[in-house]
Amino acid sequence: MGRPLSYVLKRELRRLGRQITGSPEFITSYLLARPYYDLVLARKKKEFDGKVAETPRIAIYLIFPSSGVLASHLWALDYLQNAGYAPLVVSNVPLSDADRAIVLDRCWRYIERENFGYDFGGYRDGVLSIAQKLPKLERLVLLNDSNWFPLPGTGDWLAQMEALGTDLGAAVSNYCVTKVPADRYNKMRWDYSVNRRRFHYCSFALGYANTITSHPAFLKFWQRFRLSNVKKRTVSRGEIGLTQWVLKHGFSHAQTCDIAHLDTDLATLPAVRLEYLMRNLIIPEARFVRRVWAELIGQLDVVGIDACRKDVELFILTAVATQGASYVLPAFTMREKHYPFLKKTPIWQEEKSSDITLDLIRGIDAPIAVQMLREAQAIRANRAPDFPLNAGGGSNGGTAVESVGQSSISTPR
């Protein structure tokens, strides 16, 4: 007697999954990954109801707590709940029973899934789990824990996003200007435009009004989204793809951290403030940009900011165009733009960037900053053990660390 059809299908899907690793990337990512996830890996999902009441505003909060649930996760969940959002937590790693109980106490729903498809894989599971609710939602927010958020002493991002009055409200954009090589920074022109082919709003903080969530094509976007474990593919289909979908359908959109006039913003800063920003850029991935940066810092040391101010402004714009404002300019965005996000990845990606990030955290005058610093130092010790221990401040060339103010938000209970 032959095997049942269901058994044969499962067997073939498992075989397909084993072949995925050795398949050409295009075939794997474009044709096989989503069916493999939906028919095999998605069966391993676990869903739990939390203790927070459902509301017409849902925030999907994706976490990757490889070292367990952190104080910053709870800080974010408390913020969402206090703002009237029902947190839907999606974890890309399994939690211990104790950690799961802590999360369930602070969320409306919790999904535990296989780590497949980066942040958009988790977002997709979250969106599909509330498919029937989408038409009636007042607001849907997508967030992840790649940042410390909300930073004390900055802005209330959810309120800022809603106040934009647009169909899509984001934190910040990327791929918005014409790039130039770092050593040709003097040719840089800040020609900001949303019409660029790869323009997108960064996916770590996105807010959608009902005009979008009730549109049938929004759910179809997620149903048809082609998962990938290749990061560039995920950025292209996810961050860029979703933004371009919004633009294509004619929805209104804006960002709370408006960088459209960054050139003017820098030009009007006091010289001492501009010098501080220059010395505290975070450039974790672009080695050549860092090399040119070091040369300009040497020039700055010799001639002073007044003599090379224009070069400094143009280089900062060049660095932002290369790596993105959310990475490069937290020393500016946290204070001038009241931007409540600080990237975690520079902590382990590059030593100088790590030092500056730690010093920025030290400059935050709020109780939660103590825990943020502990988390950052633990990340550095675990993921970048070759970086020297950064026990004190002043790692950024002796520049004083500036405070961004005292938080009015209570610390996690």
NORLINFEN-V686123 format. One record per backbone hydrogen bond with DSSP energy under -1.0 kcal/mol. CO is the residue of the C=O (numbers start at 0). NH is the residue of the N-H. Records with the same first field share a line. If there is no record, write none. Layout:
# NORLINFEN-V686123
CO->NH, NH
This chain:
# NORLINFEN-V686123
3->7
4->8
5->9
6->10
7->11
8->12
9->13
10->14
11->15
12->16
13->17
14->18
15->19
19->22
23->27
24->28
25->29
26->30, 31
27->32
31->35
32->36
33->37
34->38
35->39, 40
36->41
40->43
41->44
45->111
47->109
55->137, 138
56->85
57->140
58->87
59->142
60->89
61->144
62->91
63->65
64->67
69->73
70->74
71->75
72->76
73->77
74->78
75->79
76->80
77->81
78->82
79->84
80->83
85->58
86->107, 108
87->60
88->110
89->62
90->112
95->99
96->100
97->101
98->102
99->103
100->104
102->105
103->50
106->51
107->49
108->88
109->47
110->90
111->45
113->115
116->120
117->121
118->122
119->123
120->124
121->125
122->126
123->127
124->128
126->129
127->130
129->132, 133
132->135
133->136
138->57
139->207
140->59
141->205
142->61
145->343
147->341
150->153
154->156
155->159
156->160
157->161
158->162
161->164
166->208
167->253
168->206
169->255
170->256
171->201
173->199
175->192
180->183
181->184
183->186
184->187
188->190
189->191
195->198
199->173
201->204
203->143
204->170
205->141
206->168
207->139
208->211, 212
209->213
211->214
214->217
215->219
216->220
217->221
218->222
219->223
229->233
230->234
231->235
232->236
233->237
234->239
237->241
238->242
239->243
240->244
241->245
242->246
243->247
244->248
245->250
246->249
251->167
253->169
255->257
258->261
260->264
261->265
262->266
263->267
265->268
269->273
270->274
271->275
272->276
273->277
274->278
284->286
285->289
286->290
287->291
288->292
289->293
290->294
291->295
292->296
293->297
294->298
295->299
296->300
297->301
298->302
299->303
307->311
308->312
309->313
310->314
311->315
312->316
313->317
314->318
315->319
316->320
317->321
318->322
319->323
323->327
324->328
327->281
328->331, 332
329->333
331->335
332->338
337->154
339->150
341->147
343->346
344->347, 348
345->349
349->353
350->354
351->355
352->356
353->357
354->358
355->359
356->360
357->361
358->362
360->363
363->365
365->368
366->369
367->371
368->372
369->373
370->374
371->375
372->376
373->377
374->378
375->379
376->380
377->381
378->382
379->383
383->386
388->390
395->398
